[in-house]
Amino acid sequence: IQLLNADSVASTNHIIHGVNQAFLAFERGENLAKDISVEIVLRCSAQRQISKAFAMLGLKEGQMNLCAVMINCDDYSSELGEMFERDDDVLKGDDLKLMDIYKISDRETDNMSIEEVIIDRITKLAVDY
């Protein structure tokens, strides 16, 4: 289970793409991290530096919105439901916040949505390897 700061998530597609890219990176031997959970944070943040990735998507002290990524593990949905209130709406990102977090310019959004820009950046991590 990898917990992410949901305020830095554009959509479920954003996370699905980042997780897929993390697994593909391991398959190709192009992973940036030794651990798949760290690779997921790197890919979902579209960053190469672990410290930057965790600054963007890592957990902060205090109350916050979470995105739980569960892969190759038992289904802990009920246990998580006892600790947290599920609200899938937190996975619908705030465009202005996301533009600030990911340093997205107005020009970049002329032809693509915020979600598409982030997904494009995630994909470019593999191309730029």
N, CA, C and O atoms as a GROMACS GRO file, in nm:
protein
  516
    1ILE      N    1   0.086  -0.119   0.000
    1ILE     CA    2   0.000   0.000   0.000
    1ILE      C    3   0.089   0.123   0.000
    1ILE      O    4   0.180   0.135   0.082
    2GLN      N    5   0.063   0.213  -0.094
    2GLN     CA    6   0.134   0.341  -0.097
    2GLN      C    7   0.031   0.452  -0.080
    2GLN      O    8  -0.064   0.460  -0.157
    3LEU      N    9   0.050   0.535   0.021
    3LEU     CA   10  -0.040   0.648   0.043
    3LEU      C   11   0.021   0.773  -0.020
    3LEU      O   12   0.140   0.800  -0.006
    4LEU      N   13  -0.064   0.848  -0.090
    4LEU     CA   14  -0.020   0.970  -0.158
    4LEU      C   15  -0.106   1.087  -0.112
    4LEU      O   16  -0.219   1.069  -0.066
    5ASN      N   17  -0.052   1.207  -0.123
    5ASN     CA   18  -0.126   1.328  -0.095
    5ASN      C   19  -0.225   1.350  -0.209
    5ASN      O   20  -0.185   1.386  -0.320
    6ALA      N   21  -0.352   1.330  -0.183
    6ALA     CA   22  -0.454   1.340  -0.288
    6ALA      C   23  -0.469   1.481  -0.343
    6ALA      O   24  -0.521   1.498  -0.453
    7ASP      N   25  -0.425   1.581  -0.269
    7ASP     CA   26  -0.434   1.718  -0.320
    7ASP      C   27  -0.339   1.741  -0.438
    7ASP      O   28  -0.351   1.841  -0.508
    8SER      N   29  -0.246   1.648  -0.459
    8SER     CA   30  -0.152   1.658  -0.571
    8SER      C   31  -0.188   1.562  -0.684
    8SER      O   32  -0.108   1.537  -0.774
    9VAL      N   33  -0.309   1.508  -0.678
    9VAL     CA   34  -0.356   1.411  -0.777
    9VAL      C   35  -0.458   1.478  -0.869
    9VAL      O   36  -0.553   1.541  -0.823
   10ALA      N   37  -0.436   1.462  -0.999
   10ALA     CA   38  -0.526   1.522  -1.097
   10ALA      C   39  -0.652   1.437  -1.118
   10ALA      O   40  -0.761   1.489  -1.139
   11SER      N   41  -0.634   1.304  -1.113
   11SER     CA   42  -0.746   1.213  -1.141
   11SER      C   43  -0.703   1.069  -1.116
   11SER      O   44  -0.586   1.042  -1.090
   12THR      N   45  -0.798   0.979  -1.124
   12THR     CA   46  -0.762   0.837  -1.114
   12THR      C   47  -0.675   0.797  -1.233
   12THR      O   48  -0.585   0.714  -1.219
   13ASN      N   49  -0.701   0.854  -1.351
   13ASN     CA   50  -0.617   0.825  -1.469
   13ASN      C   51  -0.472   0.863  -1.444
   13ASN      O   52  -0.381   0.792  -1.486
   14HIS      N   53  -0.450   0.974  -1.377
   14HIS     CA   54  -0.316   1.021  -1.341
   14HIS      C   55  -0.245   0.912  -1.260
   14HIS      O   56  -0.131   0.877  -1.290
   15ILE      N   57  -0.311   0.860  -1.158
   15ILE     CA   58  -0.249   0.759  -1.071
   15ILE      C   59  -0.232   0.626  -1.144
   15ILE      O   60  -0.127   0.563  -1.133
   16ILE      N   61  -0.332   0.585  -1.218
   16ILE     CA   62  -0.322   0.458  -1.293
   16ILE      C   63  -0.205   0.465  -1.390
   16ILE      O   64  -0.128   0.369  -1.400
   17HIS      N   65  -0.190   0.576  -1.460
   17HIS     CA   66  -0.080   0.590  -1.555
   17HIS      C   67   0.055   0.587  -1.483
   17HIS      O   68   0.148   0.520  -1.527
   18GLY      N   69   0.065   0.660  -1.373
   18GLY     CA   70   0.190   0.663  -1.296
   18GLY      C   71   0.228   0.525  -1.243
   18GLY      O   72   0.344   0.486  -1.248
   19VAL      N   73   0.130   0.452  -1.191
   19VAL     CA   74   0.155   0.317  -1.139
   19VAL      C   75   0.198   0.224  -1.252
   19VAL      O   76   0.293   0.147  -1.237
   20ASN      N   77   0.127   0.230  -1.364
   20ASN     CA   78   0.166   0.147  -1.480
   20ASN      C   79   0.308   0.178  -1.525
   20ASN      O   80   0.385   0.087  -1.554
   21GLN      N   81   0.343   0.306  -1.531
   21GLN     CA   82   0.477   0.345  -1.573
   21GLN      C   83   0.583   0.297  -1.474
   21GLN      O   84   0.694   0.263  -1.513
   22ALA      N   85   0.548   0.295  -1.346
   22ALA     CA   86   0.642   0.246  -1.244
   22ALA      C   87   0.671   0.097  -1.266
   22ALA      O   88   0.786   0.055  -1.262
   23PHE      N   89   0.566   0.020  -1.289
   23PHE     CA   90   0.586  -0.124  -1.314
   23PHE      C   91   0.661  -0.149  -1.444
   23PHE      O   92   0.747  -0.237  -1.450
   24LEU      N   93   0.629  -0.073  -1.548
   24LEU     CA   94   0.700  -0.087  -1.675
   24LEU      C   95   0.848  -0.052  -1.659
   24LEU      O   96   0.934  -0.117  -1.719
   25ALA      N   97   0.877   0.049  -1.580
   25ALA     CA   98   1.017   0.087  -1.557
   25ALA      C   99   1.094  -0.028  -1.493
   25ALA      O  100   1.208  -0.055  -1.530
   26PHE      N  101   1.032  -0.097  -1.397
   26PHE     CA  102   1.098  -0.212  -1.334
   26PHE      C  103   1.117  -0.325  -1.436
   26PHE      O  104   1.222  -0.388  -1.440
   27GLU      N  105   1.015  -0.349  -1.518
   27GLU     CA  106   1.026  -0.454  -1.618
   27GLU      C  107   1.139  -0.427  -1.717
   27GLU      O  108   1.207  -0.520  -1.760
   28ARG      N  109   1.158  -0.301  -1.754
   28ARG     CA  110   1.261  -0.263  -1.851
   28ARG      C  111   1.398  -0.241  -1.786
   28ARG      O  112   1.497  -0.220  -1.856
   29GLY      N  113   1.402  -0.246  -1.653
   29GLY     CA  114   1.526  -0.217  -1.583
   29GLY      C  115   1.561  -0.069  -1.585
   29GLY      O  116   1.678  -0.032  -1.573
   30GLU      N  117   1.461   0.016  -1.600
   30GLU     CA  118   1.480   0.161  -1.608
   30GLU      C  119   1.428   0.232  -1.484
   30GLU      O  120   1.407   0.353  -1.485
   31ASN      N  121   1.407   0.156  -1.376
   31ASN     CA  122   1.354   0.215  -1.254
   31ASN      C  123   1.456   0.312  -1.194
   31ASN      O  124   1.577   0.292  -1.201
   32LEU      N  125   1.402   0.418  -1.136
   32LEU     CA  126   1.484   0.520  -1.072
   32LEU      C  127   1.505   0.491  -0.924
   32LEU      O  128   1.599   0.541  -0.863
   33ALA      N  129   1.417   0.409  -0.867
   33ALA     CA  130   1.423   0.373  -0.725
   33ALA      C  131   1.439   0.222  -0.712
   33ALA      O  132   1.411   0.147  -0.805
   34LYS      N  133   1.484   0.180  -0.595
   34LYS     CA  134   1.502   0.036  -0.570
   34LYS      C  135   1.371  -0.031  -0.526
   34LYS      O  136   1.357  -0.153  -0.536
   35ASP      N  137   1.277   0.050  -0.480
   35ASP     CA  138   1.152  -0.001  -0.424
   35ASP      C  139   1.035   0.044  -0.512
   35ASP      O  140   1.030   0.160  -0.553
   36ILE      N  141   0.942  -0.045  -0.539
   36ILE     CA  142   0.828  -0.011  -0.627
   36ILE      C  143   0.742   0.100  -0.568
   36ILE      O  144   0.690   0.183  -0.643
   37SER      N  145   0.726   0.104  -0.436
   37SER     CA  146   0.643   0.210  -0.378
   37SER      C  147   0.706   0.348  -0.399
   37SER      O  148   0.634   0.445  -0.424
   38VAL      N  149   0.837   0.357  -0.390
   38VAL     CA  150   0.905   0.484  -0.416
   38VAL      C  151   0.898   0.517  -0.566
   38VAL      O  152   0.881   0.633  -0.604
   39GLU      N  153   0.912   0.415  -0.649
   39GLU     CA  154   0.901   0.436  -0.794
   39GLU      C  155   0.761   0.489  -0.830
   39GLU      O  156   0.748   0.573  -0.919
   40ILE      N  157   0.659   0.441  -0.762
   40ILE     CA  158   0.523   0.489  -0.785
   40ILE      C  159   0.514   0.638  -0.754
   40ILE      O  160   0.455   0.714  -0.830
   41VAL      N  161   0.574   0.680  -0.643
   41VAL     CA  162   0.571   0.822  -0.607
   41VAL      C  163   0.648   0.904  -0.711
   41VAL      O  164   0.602   1.010  -0.753
   42LEU      N  165   0.764   0.853  -0.754
   42LEU     CA  166   0.842   0.923  -0.857
   42LEU      C  167   0.762   0.939  -0.985
   42LEU      O  168   0.751   1.049  -1.040
   43ARG      N  169   0.706   0.829  -1.033
   43ARG     CA  170   0.633   0.834  -1.161
   43ARG      C  171   0.508   0.919  -1.151
   43ARG      O  172   0.482   1.000  -1.240
   44CYS      N  173   0.431   0.904  -1.044
   44CYS     CA  174   0.308   0.982  -1.030
   44CYS      C  175   0.336   1.132  -1.016
   44CYS      O  176   0.253   1.215  -1.053
   45SER      N  177   0.453   1.165  -0.963
   45SER     CA  178   0.489   1.307  -0.949
   45SER      C  179   0.559   1.360  -1.074
   45SER      O  180   0.581   1.481  -1.087
   46ALA      N  181   0.593   1.271  -1.166
   46ALA     CA  182   0.666   1.307  -1.289
   46ALA      C  183   0.802   1.369  -1.255
   46ALA      O  184   0.848   1.462  -1.322
   47GLN      N  185   0.864   1.316  -1.151
   47GLN     CA  186   0.994   1.366  -1.105
   47GLN      C  187   1.099   1.256  -1.110
   47GLN      O  188   1.066   1.137  -1.107
   48ARG      N  189   1.224   1.296  -1.117
   48ARG     CA  190   1.335   1.202  -1.111
   48ARG      C  191   1.399   1.200  -0.971
   48ARG      O  192   1.464   1.103  -0.934
   49GLN      N  193   1.380   1.307  -0.895
   49GLN     CA  194   1.440   1.318  -0.762
   49GLN      C  195   1.340   1.278  -0.656
   49GLN      O  196   1.228   1.330  -0.650
   50ILE      N  197   1.382   1.186  -0.572
   50ILE     CA  198   1.294   1.134  -0.468
   50ILE      C  199   1.247   1.245  -0.375
   50ILE      O  200   1.129   1.249  -0.339
   51SER      N  201   1.336   1.334  -0.335
   51SER     CA  202   1.297   1.440  -0.241
   51SER      C  203   1.189   1.530  -0.301
   51SER      O  204   1.095   1.569  -0.232
   52LYS      N  205   1.201   1.563  -0.429
   52LYS     CA  206   1.099   1.645  -0.496
   52LYS      C  207   0.967   1.569  -0.507
   52LYS      O  208   0.859   1.626  -0.486
   53ALA      N  209   0.977   1.441  -0.539
   53ALA     CA  210   0.856   1.359  -0.554
   53ALA      C  211   0.779   1.352  -0.423
   53ALA      O  212   0.657   1.368  -0.421
   54PHE      N  213   0.850   1.330  -0.313
   54PHE     CA  214   0.782   1.320  -0.184
   54PHE      C  215   0.734   1.456  -0.135
   54PHE      O  216   0.636   1.464  -0.061
   55ALA      N  217   0.801   1.564  -0.175
   55ALA     CA  218   0.751   1.698  -0.141
   55ALA      C  219   0.617   1.723  -0.208
   55ALA      O  220   0.531   1.791  -0.152
   56MET      N  221   0.599   1.668  -0.327
   56MET     CA  222   0.475   1.686  -0.402
   56MET      C  223   0.365   1.591  -0.358
   56MET      O  224   0.252   1.633  -0.334
   57LEU      N  225   0.398   1.464  -0.348
   57LEU     CA  226   0.295   1.360  -0.325
   57LEU      C  227   0.303   1.291  -0.190
   57LEU      O  228   0.219   1.208  -0.157
   58GLY      N  229   0.404   1.326  -0.112
   58GLY     CA  230   0.421   1.261   0.018
   58GLY      C  231   0.320   1.310   0.121
   58GLY      O  232   0.252   1.411   0.102
   59LEU      N  233   0.314   1.236   0.230
   59LEU     CA  234   0.222   1.272   0.337
   59LEU      C  235   0.277   1.386   0.420
   59LEU      O  236   0.398   1.400   0.438
   60LYS      N  237   0.186   1.469   0.468
   60LYS     CA  238   0.221   1.583   0.552
   60LYS      C  239   0.164   1.560   0.691
   60LYS      O  240   0.076   1.476   0.710
   61GLU      N  241   0.215   1.634   0.786
   61GLU     CA  242   0.162   1.624   0.922
   61GLU      C  243   0.025   1.691   0.928
   61GLU      O  244   0.002   1.793   0.863
   62GLY      N  245  -0.064   1.632   1.005
   62GLY     CA  246  -0.197   1.688   1.020
   62GLY      C  247  -0.299   1.622   0.928
   62GLY      O  248  -0.269   1.524   0.859
   63GLN      N  249  -0.418   1.678   0.927
   63GLN     CA  250  -0.527   1.623   0.848
   63GLN      C  251  -0.504   1.652   0.699
   63GLN      O  252  -0.463   1.762   0.662
   64MET      N  253  -0.530   1.552   0.615
   64MET     CA  254  -0.511   1.571   0.472
   64MET      C  255  -0.593   1.470   0.394
   64MET      O  256  -0.643   1.371   0.450
   65ASN      N  257  -0.607   1.495   0.265
   65ASN     CA  258  -0.674   1.402   0.175
   65ASN      C  259  -0.572   1.299   0.127
   65ASN      O  260  -0.460   1.334   0.091
   66LEU      N  261  -0.612   1.173   0.126
   66LEU     CA  262  -0.521   1.064   0.089
   66LEU      C  263  -0.569   0.989  -0.034
   66LEU      O  264  -0.689   0.978  -0.059
   67CYS      N  265  -0.474   0.939  -0.109
   67CYS     CA  266  -0.499   0.846  -0.218
   67CYS      C  267  -0.424   0.718  -0.181
   67CYS      O  268  -0.302   0.721  -0.164
   68ALA      N  269  -0.495   0.609  -0.168
   68ALA     CA  270  -0.433   0.480  -0.133
   68ALA      C  271  -0.416   0.397  -0.260
   68ALA      O  272  -0.513   0.369  -0.330
   69VAL      N  273  -0.292   0.357  -0.287
   69VAL     CA  274  -0.262   0.270  -0.400
   69VAL      C  275  -0.230   0.132  -0.343
   69VAL      O  276  -0.132   0.114  -0.270
   70MET      N  277  -0.315   0.036  -0.376
   70MET     CA  278  -0.296  -0.100  -0.325
   70MET      C  279  -0.264  -0.192  -0.442
   70MET      O  280  -0.344  -0.206  -0.535
   71ILE      N  281  -0.146  -0.253  -0.438
   71ILE     CA  282  -0.100  -0.337  -0.547
   71ILE      C  283  -0.042  -0.465  -0.490
   71ILE      O  284   0.037  -0.462  -0.395
   72ASN      N  285  -0.081  -0.577  -0.548
   72ASN     CA  286  -0.027  -0.707  -0.507
   72ASN      C  287  -0.035  -0.729  -0.356
   72ASN      O  288   0.059  -0.780  -0.295
   73CYS      N  289  -0.147  -0.692  -0.299
   73CYS     CA  290  -0.166  -0.714  -0.156
   73CYS      C  291  -0.311  -0.753  -0.132
   73CYS      O  292  -0.396  -0.741  -0.221
   74ASP      N  293  -0.337  -0.798  -0.012
   74ASP     CA  294  -0.475  -0.828   0.024
   74ASP      C  295  -0.557  -0.700   0.016
   74ASP      O  296  -0.502  -0.590   0.024
   75ASP      N  297  -0.686  -0.715   0.000
   75ASP     CA  298  -0.775  -0.600  -0.007
   75ASP      C  299  -0.801  -0.549   0.135
   75ASP      O  300  -0.873  -0.611   0.213
   76TYR      N  301  -0.741  -0.436   0.167
   76TYR     CA  302  -0.755  -0.376   0.299
   76TYR      C  303  -0.859  -0.264   0.299
   76TYR      O  304  -0.856  -0.178   0.387
   77SER      N  305  -0.948  -0.264   0.202
   77SER     CA  306  -1.047  -0.156   0.191
   77SER      C  307  -1.130  -0.140   0.317
   77SER      O  308  -1.154  -0.028   0.362
   78SER      N  309  -1.174  -0.251   0.374
   78SER     CA  310  -1.259  -0.241   0.493
   78SER      C  311  -1.178  -0.187   0.612
   78SER      O  312  -1.230  -0.105   0.689
   79GLU      N  313  -1.052  -0.231   0.626
   79GLU     CA  314  -0.969  -0.180   0.735
   79GLU      C  315  -0.940  -0.031   0.717
   79GLU      O  316  -0.945   0.046   0.812
   80LEU      N  317  -0.909   0.007   0.594
   80LEU     CA  318  -0.886   0.149   0.567
   80LEU      C  319  -1.013   0.230   0.590
   80LEU      O  320  -1.007   0.344   0.637
   81GLY      N  321  -1.128   0.170   0.556
   81GLY     CA  322  -1.256   0.236   0.577
   81GLY      C  323  -1.287   0.262   0.724
   81GLY      O  324  -1.359   0.356   0.758
   82GLU      N  325  -1.232   0.178   0.811
   82GLU     CA  326  -1.250   0.199   0.955
   82GLU      C  327  -1.165   0.314   1.006
   82GLU      O  328  -1.200   0.380   1.104
   83MET      N  329  -1.052   0.339   0.939
   83MET     CA  330  -0.962   0.447   0.982
   83MET      C  331  -0.988   0.578   0.910
   83MET      O  332  -0.965   0.686   0.965
   84PHE      N  333  -1.036   0.569   0.785
   84PHE     CA  334  -1.052   0.687   0.702
   84PHE      C  335  -1.191   0.687   0.638
   84PHE      O  336  -1.253   0.583   0.620
   85GLU      N  337  -1.238   0.807   0.606
   85GLU     CA  338  -1.365   0.821   0.534
   85GLU      C  339  -1.334   0.822   0.385
   85GLU      O  340  -1.258   0.907   0.338
   86ARG      N  341  -1.393   0.729   0.311
   86ARG     CA  342  -1.368   0.723   0.167
   86ARG      C  343  -1.446   0.832   0.095
   86ARG      O  344  -1.566   0.850   0.116
   87ASP      N  345  -1.374   0.904   0.010
   87ASP     CA  346  -1.435   1.010  -0.070
   87ASP      C  347  -1.357   1.020  -0.201
   87ASP      O  348  -1.252   1.085  -0.206
   88ASP      N  349  -1.407   0.957  -0.304
   88ASP     CA  350  -1.338   0.955  -0.433
   88ASP      C  351  -1.328   1.093  -0.498
   88ASP      O  352  -1.251   1.113  -0.591
   89ASP      N  353  -1.407   1.188  -0.448
   89ASP     CA  354  -1.402   1.324  -0.503
   89ASP      C  355  -1.267   1.391  -0.479
   89ASP      O  356  -1.231   1.486  -0.549
   90VAL      N  357  -1.190   1.343  -0.379
   90VAL     CA  358  -1.058   1.403  -0.354
   90VAL      C  359  -0.962   1.373  -0.468
   90VAL      O  360  -0.855   1.433  -0.477
   91LEU      N  361  -1.000   1.279  -0.556
   91LEU     CA  362  -0.915   1.245  -0.670
   91LEU      C  363  -0.949   1.329  -0.794
   91LEU      O  364  -0.901   1.301  -0.904
   92LYS      N  365  -1.032   1.430  -0.775
   92LYS     CA  366  -1.062   1.526  -0.881
   92LYS      C  367  -0.988   1.653  -0.846
   92LYS      O  368  -1.034   1.733  -0.764
   93GLY      N  369  -0.872   1.671  -0.907
   93GLY     CA  370  -0.781   1.778  -0.868
   93GLY      C  371  -0.832   1.918  -0.891
   93GLY      O  372  -0.915   1.944  -0.977
   94ASP      N  373  -0.779   2.009  -0.811
   94ASP     CA  374  -0.805   2.152  -0.824
   94ASP      C  375  -0.701   2.207  -0.923
   94ASP      O  376  -0.581   2.206  -0.895
   95ASP      N  377  -0.748   2.255  -1.037
   95ASP     CA  378  -0.657   2.297  -1.144
   95ASP      C  379  -0.553   2.400  -1.100
   95ASP      O  380  -0.435   2.387  -1.134
   96LEU      N  381  -0.594   2.502  -1.026
   96LEU     CA  382  -0.499   2.605  -0.984
   96LEU      C  383  -0.393   2.548  -0.890
   96LEU      O  384  -0.275   2.582  -0.901
   97LYS      N  385  -0.435   2.463  -0.797
   97LYS     CA  386  -0.339   2.398  -0.706
   97LYS      C  387  -0.241   2.311  -0.784
   97LYS      O  388  -0.121   2.314  -0.760
   98LEU      N  389  -0.295   2.234  -0.876
   98LEU     CA  390  -0.211   2.143  -0.955
   98LEU      C  391  -0.113   2.220  -1.043
   98LEU      O  392   0.002   2.178  -1.060
   99MET      N  393  -0.158   2.332  -1.099
   99MET     CA  394  -0.068   2.412  -1.182
   99MET      C  395   0.048   2.464  -1.098
   99MET      O  396   0.161   2.470  -1.145
  100ASP      N  397   0.020   2.499  -0.974
  100ASP     CA  398   0.125   2.546  -0.883
  100ASP      C  399   0.217   2.431  -0.841
  100ASP      O  400   0.340   2.445  -0.846
  101ILE      N  401   0.160   2.320  -0.800
  101ILE     CA  402   0.239   2.205  -0.754
  101ILE      C  403   0.330   2.153  -0.863
  101ILE      O  404   0.447   2.126  -0.839
  102TYR      N  405   0.276   2.138  -0.985
  102TYR     CA  406   0.352   2.080  -1.096
  102TYR      C  407   0.419   2.186  -1.184
  102TYR      O  408   0.480   2.153  -1.286
  103LYS      N  409   0.408   2.312  -1.145
  103LYS     CA  410   0.469   2.423  -1.220
  103LYS      C  411   0.427   2.418  -1.367
  103LYS      O  412   0.511   2.419  -1.458
  104ILE      N  413   0.296   2.414  -1.388
  104ILE     CA  414   0.238   2.409  -1.522
  104ILE      C  415   0.203   2.551  -1.566
  104ILE      O  416   0.135   2.624  -1.493
  105SER      N  417   0.249   2.589  -1.681
  105SER     CA  418   0.222   2.723  -1.731
  105SER      C  419   0.087   2.728  -1.803
  105SER      O  420   0.033   2.625  -1.845
  106ASP      N  421   0.034   2.849  -1.815
  106ASP     CA  422  -0.091   2.867  -1.890
  106ASP      C  423  -0.073   2.821  -2.034
  106ASP      O  424  -0.165   2.766  -2.095
  107ARG      N  425   0.044   2.843  -2.088
  107ARG     CA  426   0.074   2.805  -2.228
  107ARG      C  427   0.060   2.654  -2.248
  107ARG      O  428   0.010   2.609  -2.351
  108GLU      N  429   0.104   2.577  -2.147
  108GLU     CA  430   0.095   2.431  -2.158
  108GLU      C  431  -0.050   2.383  -2.163
  108GLU      O  432  -0.079   2.278  -2.220
  109THR      N  433  -0.139   2.461  -2.105
  109THR     CA  434  -0.280   2.420  -2.101
  109THR      C  435  -0.360   2.474  -2.219
  109THR      O  436  -0.482   2.458  -2.224
  110ASP      N  437  -0.292   2.538  -2.315
  110ASP     CA  438  -0.361   2.587  -2.434
  110ASP      C  439  -0.422   2.472  -2.514
  110ASP      O  440  -0.531   2.484  -2.569
  111ASN      N  441  -0.349   2.360  -2.521
  111ASN     CA  442  -0.394   2.247  -2.603
  111ASN      C  443  -0.421   2.119  -2.525
  111ASN      O  444  -0.471   2.021  -2.581
  112MET      N  445  -0.389   2.120  -2.395
  112MET     CA  446  -0.409   2.000  -2.314
  112MET      C  447  -0.467   2.038  -2.179
  112MET      O  448  -0.447   2.149  -2.130
  113SER      N  449  -0.540   1.945  -2.120
  113SER     CA  450  -0.591   1.965  -1.985
  113SER      C  451  -0.477   1.948  -1.885
  113SER      O  452  -0.370   1.898  -1.921
  114ILE      N  453  -0.498   1.989  -1.763
  114ILE     CA  454  -0.398   1.972  -1.657
  114ILE      C  455  -0.364   1.824  -1.644
  114ILE      O  456  -0.246   1.787  -1.636
  115GLU      N  457  -0.464   1.740  -1.642
  115GLU     CA  458  -0.444   1.595  -1.632
  115GLU      C  459  -0.355   1.546  -1.746
  115GLU      O  460  -0.262   1.468  -1.723
  116GLU      N  461  -0.383   1.590  -1.867
  116GLU     CA  462  -0.304   1.546  -1.984
  116GLU      C  463  -0.159   1.594  -1.976
  116GLU      O  464  -0.068   1.522  -2.016
  117VAL      N  465  -0.138   1.714  -1.925
  117VAL     CA  466  -0.002   1.766  -1.910
  117VAL      C  467   0.077   1.678  -1.812
  117VAL      O  468   0.191   1.641  -1.839
  118ILE      N  469   0.014   1.645  -1.699
  118ILE     CA  470   0.082   1.563  -1.598
  118ILE      C  471   0.110   1.423  -1.653
  118ILE      O  472   0.220   1.372  -1.637
  119ILE      N  473   0.012   1.363  -1.719
  119ILE     CA  474   0.031   1.230  -1.777
  119ILE      C  475   0.141   1.234  -1.884
  119ILE      O  476   0.222   1.142  -1.894
  120ASP      N  477   0.144   1.340  -1.963
  120ASP     CA  478   0.249   1.356  -2.064
  120ASP      C  479   0.387   1.364  -1.998
  120ASP      O  480   0.483   1.305  -2.047
  121ARG      N  481   0.396   1.436  -1.888
  121ARG     CA  482   0.525   1.447  -1.816
  121ARG      C  483   0.567   1.311  -1.759
  121ARG      O  484   0.685   1.277  -1.761
  122ILE      N  485   0.470   1.235  -1.708
  122ILE     CA  486   0.501   1.101  -1.657
  122ILE      C  487   0.558   1.016  -1.769
  122ILE      O  488   0.658   0.946  -1.751
  123THR      N  489   0.494   1.020  -1.885
  123THR     CA  490   0.539   0.943  -2.001
  123THR      C  491   0.679   0.985  -2.044
  123THR      O  492   0.761   0.901  -2.082
  124LYS      N  493   0.706   1.113  -2.039
  124LYS     CA  494   0.837   1.164  -2.081
  124LYS      C  495   0.950   1.114  -1.991
  124LYS      O  496   1.065   1.111  -2.034
  125LEU      N  497   0.920   1.076  -1.867
  125LEU     CA  498   1.023   1.019  -1.781
  125LEU      C  499   1.083   0.894  -1.846
  125LEU      O  500   1.204   0.871  -1.838
  126ALA      N  501   0.997   0.813  -1.910
  126ALA     CA  502   1.045   0.691  -1.975
  126ALA      C  503   1.122   0.725  -2.102
  126ALA      O  504   1.224   0.662  -2.131
  127VAL      N  505   1.075   0.825  -2.176
  127VAL     CA  506   1.140   0.863  -2.300
  127VAL      C  507   1.276   0.925  -2.274
  127VAL      O  508   1.371   0.903  -2.349
  128ASP      N  509   1.286   1.003  -2.167
  128ASP     CA  510   1.409   1.074  -2.134
  128ASP      C  511   1.510   0.987  -2.060
  128ASP      O  512   1.617   1.035  -2.024
  129TYR      N  513   1.478   0.860  -2.037
  129TYR     CA  514   1.564   0.772  -1.960
  129TYR      C  515   1.698   0.760  -2.018
  129TYR      O  516   1.783   0.689  -1.964
   0.00000   0.00000   0.00000
